[in-house]
Amino acid sequence: MNPLLIFNALSNWIVPALILLALLYGYLRGVKVFETFVEGAKEGFDMAVRLIPFLVGMMVAIGLFRGSGALELLTLVLTPVLRLSGIPAEVLPLGLMRPLSGNGALAIAVEMMNTFGPDSLLGRMAATMQGSTDTTLFVLTVYFGTVGIRKTRYALITGLLGDLAGLLAAIFICRMVFH
């Protein structure tokens, strides 16, 4: 039998099997599975409602940042410094947007790939940056805001340093591998 067919069948059934296993385990342990599920769904809905103000605030801030031209202005100002350091200025908007918004960064990455091609050095850098950085400010706003954490200074610094490391590593590695 073809191993690829076995792996495909397993991959289609692994998640449903794990869910069924968890339900069966809970039932055998005497947990009221359906009632527990409904209670968890209620808590999830309440959490989603508490998230709305944080999400709206973040989306408005991102819209203002992009719509005001601040992103383009910052790119224009930093371009000479980037050229001296060997970093393509075309990746700066993506590097600046990625910590703010996953969708905004994805739109910039797609735009870069449409402009330069997905197999170009810049297209590969964009794809690598998408995978090696995170939406730090979004994560801090939503997750920390939901649970009421107000002192995020060290988490913010650590997250942004991680994003910078991912950005620089993506540029360096793509230059080494694809250039």
ZASELUM-703611 format. One record per residue: residue number from 0; residue in one letter; x, y, z of N, C-alpha, C, O, CB in turn. Coordinates in Angstrom, 2 decimals. Glycine has a CB too. Example, Ala and Ser with C-alpha at 12.3 -4.5 7.8 and 13.67 -1.06 7.14 Angstrom:
2
   vexnu   vodren       n.x       n.y       n.z      ca.x      ca.y      ca.z       c.x       c.y       c.z       o.x       o.y       o.z      cb.x      cb.y      cb.z
       0        a     13.19     -5.69      7.80     12.30     -4.50      7.80     13.20     -3.30      7.80     14.24     -3.32      8.46     11.31     -4.47      9.05
       1        s     12.85     -2.25      7.08     13.67     -1.06      7.14     12.90      0.03      7.87     13.41      1.14      8.04     14.08     -0.60      5.72
This chain:
179
   vexnu   vodren       n.x       n.y       n.z      ca.x      ca.y      ca.z       c.x       c.y       c.z       o.x       o.y       o.z      cb.x      cb.y      cb.z
       0        m      0.85     -1.19      0.00      0.00      0.00      0.00      0.88      1.24      0.00      1.95      1.25      0.61     -0.96      0.00      1.22
       1        n      0.44      2.27     -0.68      1.20      3.51     -0.82      1.22      4.29      0.51      0.16      4.62      1.04      0.58      4.38     -1.95
       2        p      2.42      4.59      1.05      2.50      5.33      2.32      1.85      6.72      2.24      1.33      7.22      3.24      3.95      5.48      2.74
       3        l      1.89      7.34      1.07      1.29      8.66      0.91     -0.23      8.61      1.13     -0.81      9.51      1.74      1.60      9.22     -0.48
       4        l     -0.86      7.55      0.64     -2.31      7.38      0.85     -2.62      7.18      2.33     -3.63      7.68      2.83     -2.84      6.19      0.03
       5        i     -1.75      6.45      3.02     -1.96      6.22      4.46     -1.85      7.54      5.21     -2.69      7.85      6.06     -0.94      5.18      5.02
       6        f     -0.81      8.33      4.91     -0.64      9.62      5.58     -1.79     10.57      5.27     -2.23     11.31      6.15      0.69     10.25      5.17
       7        n     -2.27     10.57      4.04     -3.42     11.42      3.69     -4.66     11.02      4.48     -5.39     11.87      4.98     -3.71     11.34      2.18
       8        a     -4.90      9.72      4.58     -6.05      9.25      5.35     -5.90      9.61      6.83     -6.86     10.05      7.46     -6.22      7.72      5.19
       9        l     -4.71      9.41      7.37     -4.47      9.76      8.76     -4.66     11.26      9.01     -5.26     11.65     10.01     -3.07      9.34      9.18
      10        s     -4.14     12.08      8.10     -4.25     13.53      8.30     -5.70     14.00      8.23     -6.06     14.99      8.87     -3.42     14.27      7.25
      11        n     -6.52     13.32      7.47     -7.95     13.69      7.40     -8.70     13.31      8.67     -9.70     13.95      9.01     -8.60     13.03      6.20
      12        w     -8.23     12.28      9.37     -8.98     11.76     10.50     -8.37     12.06     11.86     -9.00     11.78     12.88     -9.12     10.30     10.36
      13        i     -7.17     12.63     11.92     -6.49     12.79     13.20     -7.21     13.79     14.12     -7.37     13.51     15.30     -5.06     13.25     12.97
      14        v     -7.65     14.94     13.60     -8.32     15.93     14.44     -9.68     15.41     14.92     -9.97     15.49     16.11     -8.50     17.26     13.67
      15        p    -10.54     14.89     14.03    -11.80     14.33     14.53    -11.57     13.20     15.55    -12.32     13.07     16.51    -12.64     13.82     13.37
      16        a    -10.55     12.38     15.33    -10.26     11.29     16.27     -9.84     11.84     17.62    -10.25     11.31     18.65     -9.17     10.36     15.70
      17        l     -9.02     12.88     17.65     -8.60     13.48     18.91     -9.78     14.10     19.65     -9.88     13.98     20.87     -7.52     14.55     18.65
      18        i    -10.67     14.76     18.92    -11.86     15.33     19.55    -12.73     14.22     20.14    -13.19     14.33     21.27    -12.67     16.17     18.53
      19        l    -12.95     13.18     19.38    -13.75     12.06     19.86    -13.10     11.41     21.07    -13.79     11.04     22.02    -13.94     11.02     18.74
      20        l    -11.79     11.28     21.04    -11.06     10.70     22.17    -11.22     11.56     23.42    -11.41     11.02     24.52     -9.58     10.55     21.82
      21        a    -11.14     12.88     23.27    -11.31     13.78     24.42    -12.73     13.68     24.97    -12.92     13.65     26.18    -11.00     15.24     24.02
      22        l    -13.72     13.62     24.09    -15.11     13.48     24.53    -15.33     12.16     25.25    -15.98     12.12     26.30    -16.06     13.60     23.34
      23        l    -14.79     11.10     24.71    -14.94      9.77     25.31    -14.23      9.72     26.67    -14.77      9.17     27.62    -14.37      8.69     24.37
      24        y    -13.05     10.29     26.76    -12.30     10.32     28.01    -13.08     11.10     29.08    -13.19     10.65     30.22    -10.92     10.96     27.79
      25        g    -13.62     12.25     28.71    -14.43     13.03     29.65    -15.66     12.27     30.11    -15.99     12.27     31.30    -14.84     14.35     29.02
      26        y    -16.33     11.63     29.18    -17.52     10.85     29.51    -17.19      9.72     30.48    -17.90      9.50     31.46    -18.16     10.29     28.24
      27        l    -16.11      8.99     30.19    -15.70      7.88     31.06    -15.26      8.36     32.44    -15.35      7.60     33.41    -14.57      7.11     30.40
      28        r    -14.80      9.59     32.54    -14.41     10.15     33.84    -15.59     10.76     34.59    -15.43     11.28     35.69    -13.33     11.21     33.65
      29        g    -16.77     10.69     34.00    -17.97     11.17     34.67    -18.27     12.65     34.44    -19.11     13.22     35.14    -17.85     10.93     36.12
      30        v    -17.60     13.27     33.49    -17.84     14.68     33.19    -19.09     14.79     32.34    -19.29     14.00     31.41    -16.61     15.32     32.46
      31        k    -19.94     15.76     32.66    -21.11     16.03     31.83    -20.62     16.80     30.61    -20.52     18.03     30.63    -22.23     16.84     32.62
      32        v    -20.31     16.07     29.56    -19.59     16.61     28.41    -20.36     17.73     27.73    -19.80     18.79     27.47    -19.29     15.51     27.40
      33        f    -21.64     17.51     27.43    -22.41     18.53     26.71    -22.58     19.79     27.55    -22.41     20.90     27.05    -23.77     17.99     26.32
      34        e    -22.90     19.62     28.82    -23.09     20.78     29.71    -21.79     21.57     29.85    -21.80     22.80     29.86    -23.58     20.32     31.09
      35        t    -20.67     20.85     29.94    -19.37     21.51     30.04    -19.05     22.27     28.76    -18.51     23.37     28.79    -18.26     20.48     30.33
      36        f    -19.41     21.66     27.62    -19.20     22.34     26.34    -20.01     23.63     26.26    -19.49     24.66     25.85    -19.58     21.41     25.19
      37        v    -21.28     23.55     26.66    -22.15     24.73     26.61    -21.61     25.83     27.53    -21.60     27.00     27.16    -23.60     24.36     27.00
      38        e    -21.17     25.46     28.72    -20.61     26.44     29.66    -19.35     27.09     29.06    -19.16     28.30     29.18    -20.28     25.77     31.02
      39        g    -18.51     26.30     28.43    -17.31     26.84     27.79    -17.66     27.77     26.64    -17.00     28.79     26.43    -16.42     25.72     27.28
      40        a    -18.69     27.41     25.89    -19.13     28.27     24.78    -19.64     29.60     25.30    -19.39     30.64     24.69    -20.22     27.57     23.96
      41        k    -20.36     29.58     26.44    -20.84     30.84     27.05    -19.65     31.71     27.46    -19.64     32.92     27.21    -21.74     30.55     28.27
      42        e    -18.66     31.10     28.10    -17.48     31.86     28.51    -16.74     32.43     27.29    -16.26     33.56     27.32    -16.52     30.96     29.33
      43        g    -16.67     31.64     26.22    -16.03     32.12     25.00    -16.76     33.29     24.39    -16.13     34.23     23.90    -15.95     31.00     23.99
      44        f    -18.08     33.24     24.42    -18.87     34.34     23.88    -18.68     35.59     24.73    -18.52     36.69     24.19    -20.35     33.96     23.82
      45        d    -18.70     35.43     26.05    -18.46     36.58     26.94    -17.09     37.19     26.70    -16.93     38.42     26.71    -18.60     36.16     28.42
      46        m    -16.09     36.34     26.49    -14.74     36.84     26.22    -14.70     37.60     24.90    -14.06     38.64     24.79    -13.72     35.67     26.21
      47        a    -15.39     37.08     23.90    -15.43     37.76     22.60    -16.05     39.15     22.73    -15.58     40.10     22.11    -16.23     36.92     21.57
      48        v    -17.10     39.27     23.54    -17.73     40.57     23.75    -16.76     41.52     24.46    -16.71     42.70     24.13    -19.03     40.42     24.57
      49        r    -15.99     41.01     25.43    -15.01     41.85     26.13    -13.87     42.27     25.20    -13.24     43.31     25.43    -14.44     41.11     27.34
      50        l    -13.59     41.49     24.16    -12.52     41.80     23.22    -12.87     42.93     22.26    -11.98     43.62     21.76    -12.16     40.57     22.42
      51        i    -14.13     43.13     22.00    -14.56     44.07     20.96    -13.95     45.47     21.14    -13.45     46.01     20.15    -16.06     44.18     20.96
      52        p    -13.97     46.09     22.32    -13.38     47.43     22.43    -11.89     47.46     22.08    -11.41     48.41     21.46    -13.58     47.96     23.83
      53        f    -11.16     46.42     22.49     -9.73     46.36     22.19     -9.50     46.20     20.69     -8.61     46.84     20.13     -9.08     45.21     22.96
      54        l    -10.29     45.35     20.05    -10.16     45.15     18.61    -10.50     46.42     17.83     -9.79     46.78     16.89    -11.06     44.01     18.15
      55        v    -11.57     47.09     18.23    -11.96     48.32     17.54    -10.87     49.38     17.69    -10.51     50.04     16.71    -13.31     48.86     18.09
      56        g    -10.35     49.54     18.90     -9.28     50.51     19.12     -8.05     50.21     18.28     -7.46     51.13     17.70     -8.89     50.53     20.58
      57        m     -7.66     48.95     18.21     -6.50     48.55     17.42     -6.74     48.79     15.93     -5.86     49.28     15.23     -6.15     47.07     17.67
      58        m     -7.92     48.45     15.45     -8.22     48.63     14.03     -8.25     50.11     13.65     -7.78     50.49     12.58     -9.56     47.97     13.69
      59        v     -8.79     50.95     14.52     -8.81     52.40     14.25     -7.39     52.94     14.21     -7.06     53.74     13.33     -9.64     53.14     15.33
      60        a     -6.55     52.52     15.14     -5.17     52.99     15.17     -4.41     52.57     13.91     -3.66     53.36     13.34     -4.45     52.46     16.43
      61        i     -4.60     51.34     13.48     -3.94     50.86     12.27     -4.44     51.61     11.04     -3.66     52.00     10.17     -4.16     49.34     12.09
      62        g     -5.75     51.82     10.98     -6.32     52.59      9.87     -5.79     54.01      9.81     -5.50     54.52      8.73     -7.83     52.62      9.98
      63        l     -5.66     54.63     10.96     -5.10     55.99     11.02     -3.64     56.00     10.59     -3.21     56.89      9.85     -5.23     56.57     12.44
      64        f     -2.88     55.02     11.04     -1.45     54.94     10.70     -1.25     54.80      9.19     -0.40     55.47      8.61     -0.79     53.76     11.43
      65        r     -2.03     53.94      8.57     -1.90     53.74      7.13     -2.54     54.88      6.34     -1.95     55.38      5.38     -2.52     52.41      6.71
      66        g     -3.75     55.28      6.73     -4.50     56.29      5.99     -3.89     57.68      6.06     -4.06     58.47      5.14     -5.89     56.34      6.50
      67        s     -3.20     57.98      7.14     -2.62     59.32      7.30     -1.36     59.53      6.47     -0.91     60.66      6.30     -2.30     59.57      8.74
      68        g     -0.80     58.46      5.95      0.44     58.57      5.20      1.67     58.45      6.09      2.79     58.60      5.61      0.48     59.88      4.47
      69        a      1.46     58.17      7.38      2.60     58.05      8.30      3.51     56.89      7.92      4.73     56.99      8.06      2.10     57.87      9.74
      70        l      2.94     55.79      7.44      3.74     54.65      7.04      4.64     55.02      5.86      5.83     54.69      5.85      2.84     53.46      6.67
      71        e      4.09     55.70      4.87      4.87     56.11      3.71      5.95     57.14      4.09      7.07     57.08      3.60      3.95     56.69      2.62
      72        l      5.59     58.06      4.96      6.54     59.07      5.41      7.70     58.44      6.17      8.86     58.79      5.95      5.84     60.11      6.29
      73        l      7.39     57.53      7.06      8.44     56.85      7.82      9.34     56.04      6.89     10.56     56.01      7.08      7.82     55.93      8.88
      74        t      8.77     55.40      5.90      9.57     54.66      4.92     10.49     55.60      4.16     11.66     55.29      3.96      8.66     53.91      3.94
      75        l      9.97     56.75      3.74     10.77     57.73      3.02     11.94     58.24      3.86     13.06     58.38      3.37      9.88     58.91      2.59
      76        v     11.68     58.52      5.13     12.71     59.05      6.02     13.80     58.01      6.29     14.98     58.35      6.37     12.09     59.51      7.35
      77        l     13.41     56.74      6.44     14.37     55.71      6.82     15.08     55.05      5.63     16.02     54.29      5.84     13.67     54.65      7.60
      78        t     14.65     55.33      4.41     15.25     54.70      3.23     16.76     54.91      3.14     17.47     53.94      2.87     14.59     55.23      1.99
      79        p     17.31     56.13      3.33     18.77     56.28      3.23     19.54     55.44      4.26     20.59     54.89      3.94     19.14     57.74      3.40
      80        v     19.03     55.34      5.46     19.69     54.54      6.49     19.65     53.06      6.12     20.62     52.33      6.32     19.02     54.76      7.87
      81        l     18.52     52.63      5.57     18.39     51.24      5.18     19.34     50.89      4.04     19.94     49.81      4.04     16.95     50.94      4.76
      82        r     19.47     51.79      3.09     20.37     51.53      1.96     21.81     51.36      2.44     22.55     50.52      1.93     20.27     52.67      0.92
      83        l     22.22     52.17      3.42     23.58     52.06      3.97     23.80     50.71      4.65     24.90     50.17      4.61     23.84     53.20      4.97
      84        s     22.76     50.18      5.26     22.91     48.92      5.98     22.63     47.71      5.10     22.75     46.57      5.55     21.98     48.89      7.17
      85        g     22.26     47.93      3.85     22.02     46.82      2.94     20.64     46.21      3.03     20.40     45.14      2.46     23.01     45.77      3.18
      86        i     19.73     46.86      3.72     18.36     46.36      3.84     17.52     47.02      2.75     17.50     48.25      2.65     17.76     46.66      5.26
      87        p     16.83     46.23      1.93     16.00     46.83      0.88     14.87     47.67      1.49     14.15     47.21      2.36     15.41     45.73     -0.02
      88        a     14.74     48.89      1.03     13.71     49.79      1.56     12.31     49.27      1.29     11.37     49.64      2.00     13.87     51.19      0.95
      89        e     12.15     48.43      0.30     10.82     47.90     -0.05     10.23     47.02      1.05      9.02     46.84      1.11     10.90     47.11     -1.35
      90        v     11.09     46.46      1.92     10.58     45.59      2.97     10.19     46.36      4.24      9.58     45.79      5.14     11.62     44.54      3.32
      91        l     10.55     47.63      4.31     10.27     48.41      5.52      8.78     48.51      5.85      8.41     48.30      7.00     10.84     49.79      5.38
      92        p      7.89     48.82      4.87      6.47     48.86      5.23      5.96     47.55      5.84      5.16     47.57      6.77      5.64     49.19      4.00
      93        l      6.43     46.43      5.32      6.04     45.14      5.87      6.60     44.98      7.28      5.89     44.51      8.18      6.52     43.99      4.98
      94        g      7.85     45.35      7.48      8.46     45.25      8.80      7.79     46.13      9.83      7.72     45.77     11.01      9.91     45.60      8.73
      95        l      7.29     47.28      9.41      6.60     48.18     10.32      5.16     47.75     10.59      4.65     47.93     11.69      6.61     49.60      9.77
      96        m      4.51     47.17      9.59      3.11     46.80      9.74      2.94     45.46     10.45      1.94     45.27     11.14      2.45     46.74      8.38
      97        r      3.88     44.56     10.31      3.72     43.21     10.86      3.45     43.21     12.37      2.56     42.47     12.80      4.97     42.39     10.58
      98        p      4.15     43.99     13.20      3.82     43.97     14.63      2.44     44.56     14.94      1.89     44.31     16.02      4.88     44.74     15.40
      99        l      1.89     45.32     14.02      0.60     45.97     14.25     -0.58     45.11     13.82     -1.55     44.95     14.57      0.55     47.28     13.54
     100        s     -0.50     44.56     12.61     -1.68     43.92     12.04     -1.28     42.79     11.09     -0.51     43.00     10.16     -2.54     44.95     11.30
     101        g     -1.81     41.63     11.34     -1.54     40.50     10.46     -2.16     40.70      9.08     -1.52     40.42      8.07     -2.08     39.22     11.07
     102        n     -3.40     41.20      9.04     -4.05     41.42      7.75     -3.38     42.55      6.97     -3.20     42.43      5.76     -5.53     41.75      7.95
     103        g     -3.01     43.63      7.66     -2.31     44.73      6.99     -0.97     44.27      6.43     -0.61     44.61      5.31     -2.10     45.89      7.94
     104        a     -0.24     43.48      7.22      1.05     42.97      6.77      0.87     41.99      5.61      1.66     42.00      4.66      1.78     42.28      7.93
     105        l     -0.16     41.17      5.68     -0.41     40.24      4.58     -0.73     40.99      3.30     -0.28     40.59      2.22     -1.56     39.29      4.94
     106        a     -1.50     42.07      3.40     -1.81     42.87      2.21     -0.54     43.46      1.61     -0.39     43.49      0.39     -2.81     43.99      2.56
     107        i      0.37     43.94      2.45      1.63     44.49      1.96      2.48     43.39      1.33      3.10     43.61      0.29      2.40     45.18      3.10
     108        a      2.52     42.21      1.96      3.30     41.09      1.41      2.75     40.66      0.05      3.52     40.39     -0.87      3.30     39.90      2.38
     109        v      1.43     40.59     -0.07      0.82     40.21     -1.36      1.13     41.27     -2.41      1.43     40.95     -3.56     -0.72     40.03     -1.21
     110        e      1.06     42.52     -2.02      1.39     43.62     -2.94      2.84     43.50     -3.40      3.13     43.70     -4.58      1.14     44.99     -2.26
     111        m      3.75     43.19     -2.47      5.15     43.01     -2.85      5.32     41.85     -3.83      6.07     41.95     -4.80      6.02     42.76     -1.60
     112        m      4.61     40.76     -3.57      4.73     39.60     -4.46      4.12     39.88     -5.82      4.63     39.40     -6.83      4.06     38.38     -3.83
     113        n      3.04     40.64     -5.85      2.46     41.03     -7.15      3.38     41.96     -7.91      3.47     41.88     -9.14      1.09     41.70     -6.94
     114        t      4.09     42.84     -7.19      4.98     43.80     -7.83      6.28     43.16     -8.28      6.70     43.35     -9.42      5.28     44.94     -6.89
     115        f      6.92     42.40     -7.39      8.25     41.88     -7.66      8.27     40.41     -8.03      9.28     39.91     -8.53      9.12     42.09     -6.46
     116        g      7.18     39.70     -7.80      7.10     38.28     -8.09      7.36     37.46     -6.83      8.20     37.82     -6.01      8.10     37.89     -9.19
     117        p      6.64     36.35     -6.67      6.80     35.54     -5.47      8.16     34.85     -5.39      8.63     34.52     -4.30      5.71     34.50     -5.40
     118        d      8.80     34.63     -6.53     10.11     33.97     -6.53     11.27     34.95     -6.54     12.43     34.54     -6.60     10.22     33.06     -7.72
     119        s     10.97     36.25     -6.49     12.03     37.25     -6.43     12.60     37.28     -5.01     12.00     36.75     -4.07     11.51     38.66     -6.84
     120        l     13.76     37.90     -4.88     14.37     38.02     -3.56     13.43     38.75     -2.60     13.26     38.33     -1.45     15.72     38.75     -3.65
     121        l     12.81     39.85     -3.06     11.90     40.60     -2.19     10.64     39.81     -1.86     10.13     39.91     -0.74     11.52     41.92     -2.85
     122        g     10.13     39.04     -2.81      8.96     38.20     -2.54      9.27     37.13     -1.52      8.45     36.84     -0.65      8.48     37.55     -3.82
     123        r     10.44     36.55     -1.62     10.84     35.53     -0.64     11.11     36.15      0.72     10.80     35.54      1.75     12.07     34.79     -1.12
     124        m     11.68     37.35      0.73     11.88     38.04      2.01     10.54     38.33      2.67     10.39     38.17      3.88     12.67     39.35      1.80
     125        a      9.56     38.76      1.88      8.24     39.06      2.42      7.61     37.80      3.01      7.05     37.84      4.11      7.32     39.64      1.32
     126        a      7.70     36.70      2.30      7.12     35.45      2.80      7.84     34.98      4.07      7.19     34.51      5.01      7.19     34.36      1.73
     127        t      9.15     35.11      4.10      9.92     34.69      5.26      9.63     35.60      6.45      9.54     35.12      7.59     11.42     34.70      4.95
     128        m      9.48     36.89      6.21      9.14     37.82      7.29      7.77     37.51      7.88      7.57     37.59      9.09      9.17     39.27      6.79
     129        q      6.82     37.15      7.02      5.48     36.80      7.50      5.55     35.62      8.46      4.81     35.55      9.44      4.55     36.48      6.32
     130        g      6.45     34.68      8.17      6.55     33.49      9.02      7.45     33.64     10.22      7.36     32.85     11.16      7.02     32.36      8.21
     131        s      8.33     34.64     10.22      9.31     34.74     11.30      9.04     35.90     12.27      9.82     36.13     13.19     10.69     34.90     10.72
     132        t      7.95     36.62     12.07      7.58     37.71     12.97      6.14     37.50     13.41      5.43     36.64     12.90      7.76     39.10     12.29
     133        d      5.72     38.32     14.38      4.37     38.16     14.90      3.69     39.52     15.00      4.32     40.56     14.84      4.40     37.47     16.28
     134        t      2.41     39.48     15.26      1.61     40.70     15.42      1.64     41.11     16.89      0.63     41.04     17.59      0.13     40.48     14.94
     135        t      2.80     41.54     17.34      3.06     41.79     18.76      2.07     42.75     19.40      1.51     42.44     20.44      4.45     42.32     18.93
     136        l      1.85     43.90     18.80      0.95     44.88     19.41     -0.49     44.38     19.44     -1.22     44.65     20.38      1.03     46.20     18.66
     137        f     -0.88     43.66     18.41     -2.21     43.06     18.39     -2.35     42.04     19.52     -3.34     42.04     20.24     -2.50     42.40     17.02
     138        v     -1.35     41.18     19.66     -1.38     40.15     20.71     -1.45     40.80     22.09     -2.25     40.39     22.93     -0.13     39.25     20.61
     139        l     -0.61     41.81     22.31     -0.63     42.48     23.62     -1.97     43.16     23.87     -2.51     43.07     24.97      0.51     43.50     23.70
     140        t     -2.49     43.84     22.87     -3.77     44.54     23.03     -4.90     43.58     23.34     -5.65     43.78     24.29     -4.09     45.34     21.78
     141        v     -5.01     42.55     22.55     -6.15     41.64     22.68     -6.00     40.71     23.88     -6.88     40.66     24.74     -6.32     40.82     21.40
     142        y     -4.90     39.98     23.94     -4.78     38.97     24.99     -4.57     39.59     26.37     -5.21     39.18     27.33     -3.64     38.03     24.67
     143        f     -3.68     40.55     26.46     -3.44     41.16     27.77     -4.64     41.99     28.19     -5.00     42.02     29.37     -2.18     42.03     27.74
     144        g     -5.28     42.67     27.23     -6.46     43.46     27.55     -7.60     42.60     28.03     -8.36     43.01     28.92     -6.89     44.26     26.36
     145        t     -7.75     41.43     27.47     -8.83     40.53     27.85     -8.72     40.08     29.29     -9.72     40.00     30.00     -8.85     39.33     26.94
     146        v     -7.51     39.78     29.73     -7.34     39.26     31.09     -6.99     40.36     32.08     -6.78     40.09     33.27     -6.26     38.19     31.11
     147        g     -6.92     41.61     31.61     -6.74     42.75     32.51     -5.30     43.06     32.88     -5.07     43.76     33.86     -7.49     42.50     33.74
     148        i     -4.35     42.57     32.12     -2.95     42.89     32.40     -2.68     44.29     31.87     -2.92     44.56     30.69     -1.97     41.84     31.76
     149        r     -2.19     45.18     32.71     -1.95     46.57     32.32     -0.47     46.88     32.14     -0.12     47.76     31.35     -2.55     47.50     33.36
     150        k      0.41     46.19     32.85      1.84     46.46     32.77      2.46     45.54     31.71      2.83     44.40     31.99      2.52     46.25     34.15
     151        t      2.56     46.07     30.50      3.03     45.26     29.37      4.40     45.69     28.87      4.83     45.25     27.81      2.04     45.33     28.23
     152        r      5.10     46.55     29.62      6.35     47.12     29.12      7.36     46.06     28.70      7.87     46.11     27.58      6.96     48.01     30.18
     153        y      7.65     45.12     29.57      8.66     44.12     29.25      8.19     43.17     28.15      8.98     42.75     27.32      9.03     43.32     30.50
     154        a      6.92     42.84     28.15      6.39     42.00     27.09      6.46     42.72     25.75      6.77     42.11     24.73      4.93     41.58     27.40
     155        l      6.18     44.01     25.75      6.24     44.80     24.52      7.68     44.86     24.00      7.92     44.63     22.81      5.71     46.23     24.77
     156        i      8.61     45.17     24.87     10.02     45.26     24.46     10.50     43.91     23.93     11.13     43.84     22.88     10.91     45.71     25.65
     157        t     10.19     42.85     24.65     10.61     41.51     24.23      9.99     41.13     22.90     10.67     40.60     22.02     10.25     40.48     25.30
     158        g      8.70     41.38     22.74      8.02     41.05     21.49      8.58     41.82     20.31      8.80     41.25     19.25      6.55     41.32     21.61
     159        l      8.80     43.13     20.49      9.33     43.94     19.39     10.77     43.56     19.06     11.16     43.59     17.89      9.25     45.42     19.74
     160        l     11.57     43.21     20.07     12.93     42.73     19.80     12.90     41.40     19.05     13.72     41.16     18.17     13.73     42.58     21.12
     161        g     11.95     40.55     19.40     11.78     39.30     18.66     11.37     39.54     17.22     11.86     38.87     16.31     10.74     38.42     19.35
     162        d     10.48     40.51     17.01     10.09     40.87     15.64     11.27     41.42     14.85     11.46     41.07     13.69      8.97     41.90     15.67
     163        l     12.07     42.27     15.48     13.25     42.83     14.82     14.24     41.72     14.47     14.81     41.71     13.38     13.94     43.89     15.71
     164        a     14.44     40.80     15.40     15.35     39.67     15.13     14.82     38.83     13.97     15.59     38.41     13.10     15.51     38.80     16.39
     165        g     13.52     38.57     13.95     12.93     37.81     12.85     13.05     38.52     11.52     13.33     37.90     10.50     11.47     37.52     13.15
     166        l     12.83     39.83     11.54     12.95     40.64     10.33     14.37     40.61      9.78     14.58     40.36      8.60     12.52     42.09     10.62
     167        l     15.34     40.87     10.64     16.74     40.88     10.21     17.21     39.49      9.79     17.96     39.35      8.83     17.63     41.42     11.33
     168        a     16.77     38.47     10.51     17.13     37.10     10.14     16.53     36.73      8.78     17.18     36.08      7.97     16.66     36.11     11.22
     169        a     15.30     37.14      8.54     14.66     36.86      7.25     15.44     37.49      6.11     15.67     36.87      5.08     13.21     37.36      7.24
     170        i     15.86     38.74      6.30     16.62     39.43      5.26     17.96     38.74      5.05     18.35     38.45      3.92     16.84     40.92      5.64
     171        f     18.67     38.48      6.14     19.99     37.86      6.06     19.92     36.47      5.43     20.69     36.16      4.52     20.62     37.78      7.45
     172        i     19.01     35.64      5.91     18.92     34.27      5.41     18.48     34.25      3.95     19.01     33.46      3.16     17.95     33.47      6.27
     173        c     17.52     35.09      3.58     17.09     35.13      2.18     18.22     35.59      1.28     18.36     35.07      0.18     15.88     36.04      2.01
     174        r     19.02     36.55      1.72     20.16     36.98      0.92     21.17     35.85      0.77     21.74     35.66     -0.31     20.84     38.20      1.55
     175        m     21.39     35.11      1.84     22.36     33.99      1.79     21.86     32.85      0.92     22.63     32.27      0.15     22.64     33.46      3.21
     176        v     20.60     32.52      1.02     20.07     31.34      0.34     19.64     31.63     -1.10     19.88     30.82     -2.00     18.90     30.78      1.12
     177        f     19.00     32.78     -1.33     18.37     33.02     -2.63     19.09     34.04     -3.50     18.67     34.26     -4.64     16.99     33.47     -2.42
     178        h     20.12     34.66     -3.03     20.75     35.72     -3.82     21.97     35.24     -4.52     22.62     36.01     -5.23     21.10     36.89     -2.95
